[in-house]
Amino acid sequence: MDTEIESPRPDAANAGGSRENPKVQGKDSIPTVADVSAILASLDALHEPDAVIEIRAIHSKGRKRTDAGYFDPEHRNALAEHATRLNKAGAAVYVNLNPLNPQLLGRYSNRIEQHAAATATDKDVLRRRWLLLDFDPTRPKDTAATDEQLEAAKAVARECFRHLAGLGWPEPLTGESGNGIHLLYPVDLPNDDASRDLLKAALNALADRFDTAAVALDRTVFNAGRVVKLYGTVANKGDDTAIAPWRLSKLLTTVRTGLVLVDQLQAIIPAPVAPAKSARPSAGQFDLNDFLARLGVGYVQDQHDGRARYKLDHCPFNPEHGKGESAVFQSPDGALGFKCLHNGCADRRWQDLRELVDGPREQREYRPEAGPNKASRSLGNQGQALSRVNLVNGGTIRPEPVRWLWDGWLAKGKYHVLAGPPGTGKTTIAAALAATLTCAGRWPDGTKAGAGNVLIWSGEDDPTDTLVPRLLACGANINRVWFVGDVQDGGETQTFDPAVHMPALEATAAEIGGVELLIVDPIVSAVAGDSHKNAEVRRGLQPLVTLAASLDCAVLGISHFTKGTAGRDPVERVTGSIAFGALARVVFAAAKMPDDDQDGGSRLFCRSKSNIGPDDGGFRYDLDVKELEDHPGVIASGLLWGKAEEGSARDLLNRAESQRADDEADEADMPEVDTWLRDFLAHGPKTAKEVFAAGRDDGHSRDQLKRAKARLGVASGKHEFNGPWAWSLPEGTFAEERDELPNKKQPLPSHSSPEPTNDADSSYCTLHDSAAPLRPSSEVSNGAGSSDSDLRRERREHDSVSVDTSAPIALLVDPITGDVLDPDTTEEF
């Protein structure tokens, strides 16, 4: 061991490359690029020849993100090349220690996925092969180790190595992480709770024995899915300086000599000490709020795993452990706990915190519950203490106005929901609102917005090819937009889960500052339980509501309308439990407008509920699909706001959706109504009154006939100014059939002349040289077997006023604009 851990810094000659750092005067030439051969050697030493290996690259500088990929044995050279590239770009590169389910290869097969949505977890591990002893020198956060600190870690690791060798343990693989020393002992254990608890206890026992003020053994590396620095890459924590330089990580030995047995692990674990019976305080016996006040550290309260959690602004034992990294817990039965995520505080428990604040148990004074009512602290029939409810006197509460980002629409510190059918552009609406905030633009009503930062979490759309292009298309200042990435939890990288990690997001967002809007898309992802159960949805959304209040920002959740709910209250239509809309202070809705009602915008954005302001009105908008100017080939949808709308959301949505429902029903009936209208006009023009009456008898509505008229290009006009409107098929329709019709030229009698005319030179008016002429009609006789509707039609044709097609047709013209008036809007029946 004395020769295996020789020098704290690798020689440039043994590294894959070196350069002089121009920023550090007097610094020796050291390797600052990865060594491909060392990477491949470490992979062979740690993994079986047929193993699928995960590479994980954590970008912690600038915009944080995690990239990941899975590589089979045939692509290990590609893995090494990707690792070198990512490491050179500033990422810290890790690989799994224990063998993984090979099916994970299908996640990102032999490639790197940026902003990886998923990485390997404990459940993906097939079996445990390694016990990692990671000796890290104590140093300021986000800095590399000095040479002296690395020497101190080496000394403690050497002492531990000799102790375990004396107990018959085999020699480990040894390595330098760049800032500390690793001892990797081979094991062969199942991936189960018993193995986890065994290795966790072994780590704690060794840490208790060998930790010093300058060096600590990491107690948190017991989980099966643990990743380790990819040896052969550069440890690049913090900045590369002369006193704390970056170093090449490397394995110093690569030969396995045997396994550590279960008996050997158990032998180093001390026998457990039975806890005192009074170690767990219960509700009613201890006032936690009073204790936190005495602690003097700010906190944010939420719920976690069924317990009340009080996330502290900093760790009471080490102020460098920052906001959200330590917490006090209280279970429903009153049991109390404390945890800090840092290794240096891994052994700190509730009793340590209690002693820090109130002194040793024997010196504490009795602290009853706050409040003068002794009855509230009396014991129940079963000896169980009653909880105390805090009451706030109304006279102590100072009224405050609602603070708006967009007056009447987006409120600071409040939770909002935007819902609507698919295809209405809900995410683009959110992007447009975000863009307005980031560039201090103007809201749809023309009022000026203040500038602010925006956070976006999306479980459906990728930032690179969807969200960022849409934001740019909407004119956003992209430097004010932050996308929620992975979560670092005790050295382990996890995919962000709104149902679990909202408190961690709050802490990070507070560091950014100036956050005015958080977009969660879809909002249902914030609920870990059943999204259709009211209680579970309220419990799941509460951290989001708390975050909005704590950051003083607006939270906008995106959702859908439940299918088949048209006509109902828009709040009730939000997918899932009614709590999604009930808990929101403002609910928005989006819808598409029908084809014949798109003046001022083809879509509608409206306010369907507000507990804090007006709850009606809306704005039209259009989606503006275009290629981004500075990004050739990138097509994205922006948004153009249109005219304002008045009325309740229910009325506005009913107007849009009822018409659309008619259109959809029309599409199903299109062949039938089109055929009927062609047949009815095949023998010549008919008055509009005749068309509507006959169509009604045969089951076709007035609107259906008008739309069929438009589809077929049916012409309409008047023979005289005060005469009836007449419909006729366009020129050329059914030409062959027309030739076969009898009495093709015989007209119907007209108002002005009781005598029929056969004037071949009769003139026809056209509209802008494009409307087809009206055709003369012949009388239609009904033969035997005619239906009732045929008989009714025959009777109508005999009694009605027929059209004289030999006379010129008079079109109604607006005397001011000169526009030809729409016959379907000017006729009177």
MIKOLLUM-212384 format. One record per residue (C-alpha): y, z, x. Coordinates in pm, whole numbers, plus 50000, padded with zeros to 5 digits. Each point is the difference from the previous one (the first is absolute). Layout:
<paros>
YZX/...
</paros>
This chain:
<paros>
500005000050000/502385007050289/499794963950113/499884984749653/503505011549901/501764992050322/503594988649951/502315003149703/501234964150030/497894968450040/500484977650303/501704966949940/497194983550195/497465011649743/502144990149703/500214967149821/503604994350107/503145017350114/503724995649997/503105018050116/501875016349713/503634989650054/501265027849772/498725028350220/501525002750346/497645010750275/496874998349781/496744989450165/498394967649894/497515009149726/497854980149759/501724992849671/497594974249858/496465004949875/496954993250216/497584976949815/497045007750227/500535037549954/500184995149622/496694981449993/498335025850225/501095028549774/498744982249688/496594995350163/499915036750099/500955014149659/498264976049760/496564985049948/499604962850080/499744990549632/502845021849872/502914988249787/503175015450150/503315007249830/503204996050201/503045017849862/503524993950133/502705024749900/503584988050035/502035032250002/503264986550138/502494983149771/498364990149675/496745018949989/496834981749906/496284999650069/498064968550085/496204999449998/497034977350049/496195000850024/498064981650271/496314992350040/498224999350342/500644962650046/503785005449979/500605029550229/501974978250238/502254990849708/500365037149920/501135006750357/502504971549987/501475012249670/500195035550139/501884987850305/502464980449787/500655028749758/500325025350279/502504977750179/501984998249673/500365037950006/497105011249783/497675028850086/496474985849972/496945019649884/496334993749918/497395019049802/497725024150186/497055000949761/498034969949870/501374984249679/498454982849702/499764963650118/501074988049654/503555009750099/500044967850202/500694982649670/503305018549968/501804983050295/497314979750173/500644994550372/503754999749946/503025023049978/501555008249663/503655010650014/500945028849771/496295006349946/499445013449649/496795018250099/498445014350314/496705017650065/499585035249862/497395027350040/497794985349727/499734966950193/498285016850299/496234995250024/499245028250244/501785022950248/499564989950365/502795018450184/501675034050029/503524994550137/501695027550201/503664989650029/502085021750235/503714994049946/502875016150192/502665017249792/503214979250008/502894988849780/499124977849706/499884962050058/500075001750380/497484990650266/498565026950227/501415007250345/497744999050303/499985038150015/499025002549632/497174975350049/498755020250300/500005031449784/497904982349734/497604988450269/499565035450126/499145013949655/497624971049931/498265006550333/499545036749912/498504991349661/497714974050158/498595025550246/499465025749725/498044975949781/497994987050295/498995036050066/498685001649643/497814969650061/502204973949837/499624964450138/502844983850188/502584983549774/501844967450030/503425008750138/503264981949945/503765001550021/501834993149676/503214993950196/501425034049906/496915022050000/496355003050096/496964991049788/496465013250027/497654979749779/496645017149938/497244978849840/498455014249682/497694986249731/500835015549664/500084988249640/503384993949842/499985029049756/501905032049925/497665021350213/500654978750309/503745000349935/500065037949968/497845004050312/502294978750219/503125015749852/498715034850083/499064988750353/503494986250061/501615032249877/497735020950220/500834979550312/503714999949916/499995037849959/498405003150342/501954974350205/503434995049839/502935010450216/503745000849949/500234966250177/496884981849872/498244999449662/496694985649886/500514978949689/498205018349717/500544972249744/497714972650139/496875011149812/500124973549726/497464971850019/502544972049961/502075011650298/501484972550217/500615003250373/502364982750241/498534966650106/499445005550369/501574972350204/503204999449790/503305016050092/500925033849852/503594992249897/501195030849816/503775004350016/501954981150264/498694991250346/501895022850242/499585011450357/499295036249901/497684991149710/498604965350069/497744978249795/496454998550140/496934978549961/497275018049809/496534996250152/496445012650007/499155016750332/496255001849938/497934977949770/496375011450041/498295021149733/497635026850133/498685016149681/500855014649662/501565033149900/497535016649763/500765019149682/498765032450157/502444995550290/502894994949758/499065030549797/499715021250315/503724997150082/501125009749648/500645037349956/498515018149702/502354999949699/501925031449918/499885010749634/503514999249852/501545031349859/499615002749623/503755001749946/500804969650214/500844977649703/502985010949796/499924990249634/502654989949751/501845029649860/499525020650317/502294979650221/503334982949937/499804967250193/503554989449913/501305032550144/497894994950313/501334964450052/503525013249968/499255025450274/498434972450211/503384982350001/498634964450036/500894973449746/497194983949804/499094974649732/497425009249737/497344976549865/496324999449906/497144991450236/496275001549925/500635022149699/502115025250193/503715006750014/501294988150338/503255010850165/500774974850276/502175016850259/502994984650177/498435010750329/497055020550121/500835037450020/497985002550324/501534969450172/503284984749872/499164967350179/497314994549740/502324983249753/500504995549630/496864996349792/497625007650289/499245035649885/499565015249657/499165031349802/497414996349721/499205020249689/496884993849790/499915005349624/498155032950058/502845011850227/498234994850335/502524992150275/499724977950306/501984984650284/499464968650207/501844981450276/498814965050089/500645004550374/497185009450231/502045028350150/500055017249660/496524990149884/498785036050013/502965014549809/499085014149660/501725017249709/499575034550149/501704988450321/502984987649798/500115032149796/499955020550319/502754978450151/502295007849705/498995034949884/498385014650313/496485014550042/498265010649681/500125036950081/503794999050044/500884980949682/501825016049714/498684994249650/501724970249839/499494999149624/500774969649793/503654992549938/501415009649663/500505032749818/497424995149726/497015020650108/498054988149700/499934965250153/498055014350293/497575020649798/496314992650035/498064982949726/496835013649845/497944985750284/502235013050276/501584966350072/503734999750081/502294979549776/502164972250144/503765002649981/502154973349835/503474995150144/502764996849740/503334983650076/503035011149803/501914970849848/503295015050099/499134995250367/499454962449962/503014977950067/500064967449801/500144968450211/500444963449902/497284974350059/500694982050327/499404962749969/499214973150255/500564974649723/501905015549713/497745004649699/497004983350168/498885015550334/500535037450049/499835020150321/497205025250016/498194985149699/496754981649937/500164965649828/497354975249883/500184961949966/497224984349792/499234966549844/497384972649961/498654981550306/502164971550128/503355014849904/501025006550362/500055038249993/499635003150378/502774974350048/502275020449771/499325030450219/500764978950309/503284988449846/501055035849924/499035010250354/501994970850142/503085010849808/499775034750150/499384988950356/503004976850014/502355019849772/500024970649761/500654998449628/497725011149719/499204976249712/502955013849802/502394991950285/500625035550120/500015007050373/497025017550164/500135023850291/497974992850314/496725018350057/496524998150145/496954990149794/496355010750040/497244977749861/496335008049954/497884971949861/496275000549946/499974963949879/502404978650209/500154994550375/503405005950162/499734970450240/499314971549759/501215014049668/502345029849999/502264992250296/500394963449893/500935011149647/502495025450130/501594973650222/500094975649710/501865026649802/502515004450284/498835034050129/501125015750327/496455002950126/500975025550265/500585025149719/496504995249855/497055021350112/496384993849904/497615029249974/497254996550260/497115021750116/499925037750021/499325019550319/498135031749909/498945022350285/499484970650235/498114980049737/501494968849840/499624997249624/501084973949749/502965012149796/498935013049660/502885008349763/497785024849822/499505020050322/502694992150257/503245002349803/501065032350180/499484983050338/502074970649879/502755023949897/500165014850349/500164965850168/502564986649753/502215030150066/500014990550369/501234964749917/502755013049773/502074981049747/497014990949780/501304990449656/496984982849844/496215002950027/497904972649839/496335007749923/497984969449898/497835006149804/500945034449871/496445006649882/498965003750365/501965032550017/497405016249775/496755010550164/498305009749672/499454982049671/503144979549931/499315001749626/500035038049978/503375015249931/499495032050202/498654981950308/502804974449997/502675027149975/498355019150282/499754968750213/503614989149941/501515034250062/500184995350382/501884967549936/502455017549769/500415027850258/500614974450275/502704982749794/501815033049953/499555011050361/501234967350155/502584995049723/498814964149962/498954978749704/496264993349973/498954967749828/496354995649907/498604965849900/497424996849722/498624976049739/499914998449623/496645006549839/498604968349843/500214996749624/502925024349959/502754975249905/502305014249736/499475036450092/502525023150165/500414987650360/499455034950144/496625002149825/499024966250145/500075011350365/496444997850135/498115032950019/500995033749862/503205004049801/501055024250275/500964970750228/502884992049765/500585035049865/500585015550342/502414972250102/503645006649920/500664962649961/497494972849905/500734963050047/498164970149852/499744963350100/498974970049794/500094962049991/502244983749744/498694971549780/500724964350102/502644995349731/501905031950093/500764997750369/503764996949995/501285024450261/496585006050157/496324993249936/498965036550036/501205033549869/500515033450179/500825028149758/500265037649973/497395013449757/500465037450048/502485023650160/500145037849976/503215001150200/502134971349870/500104969349770/496574986649909/500764964549888/501284966950136/498814977850277/500614969350212/498524965150016/498734987650335/498274970550163/497604998950294/501404978050276/497174986150213/501254985750329/499284995150369/501645025950225/502694984150215/499135017250327/496244999149943/498794964249947/496914997649784/500455034849849/500354996649622/501135030449803/501375008949660/503485014549973/501745010449681/503114987649818/501525023849747/501264984749675/501835011149689/499965034949851/497985006949684/500665025449727/497515017949779/497015022850034/497204991050237/497554998749712/502094974249813/500684979750315/496334999850100/498854991849647/502354970249997/498524987450324/496365007749934/499754990349633/501354965550081/497674997650298/497085010449780/500934971949759/500134975950293/496555010850116/498604996649650/501704966249982/498214988650312/496675007149833/501104980849686/501784972450196/497394972149955/499725006649624/503705001549916/500814970350225/497294979049834/501185010249655/503624990350072/498994966350152/497874992249695/502725010749757/502654978050163/497654971150079/501104980449690/503695004350065/502895025149991/499905031449789/502815023749915/499935032950186/499625017749667/496864979849927/498575007150345/500515037749972/498695002049644/496894979450073/499385018750322/500285033349821/497414988849747/497634991150285/500545032750189/502614989750262/503145020850040/503514986250028/500245011150370/496644984050082/501134967249851/503295000850192/498155005250328/497524972549914/503004977649927/501355007150349/496644993950168/499484966849823/503574988050048/500514995849626/503454985749922/502235014949729/503174986949839/501934992449679/500634967449818/503295013249867/502175029650083/499065021149698/496444987549975/496805018550099/498605001350352/497034977250063/497255002050264/498224969850145/497574993150281/501474984450316/499784962750060/496554989350116/498065029449861/496724988949850/501074963550032/496504987249933/499575022749701/503404989049864/498944963750005/497055008949782/502055019749743/500694981049673/503524993149878/501435009850337/503444986249914/500275013649646/502685027349998/500395029249769/502904998349752/503205015450129/502915019349856/502454971650036/497904970749879/497255001149741/498844966250119/497624997650295/501134979750296/498104979950257/502944993450230/498464994350340/503365005150169/500475035949882/501605020250278/498905033650146/502085025650182/498705013150331/500985031450186/501244992550356/497904968150000/496815020750009/499175010949648/497424978349826/501034981949672/498875012349663/497244979149846/499754989149634/497405017449786/497494986449751/498825017649695/496735018050036/497555000149713/497395026949955/496534988249924/497105017349846/498935032050163/503515009350107/500525036650087/502385023149815/502424997850291/499864961949982/500765000849629/502895023950059/501314977250274/499734969649769/501905018249726/502715010350252/500384964550127/500404986749647/502575026349901/501965002250323/502974979450108/498714973250239/501754987350308/501604965850011/499074988250346/501934967549965/503325018250025/501495012350325/499085036250091/502955024050027/499785026650271/502045032149971/502505001950285/502085030350095/503664988449961/501145020850300/497244996150259/498554966849889/496475014850023/497374988649753/499035030349790/496405011949981/498674989349659/497635029649989/502925024250012/502384982149758/497704991749710/500205021549689/497175005249753/
</paros>
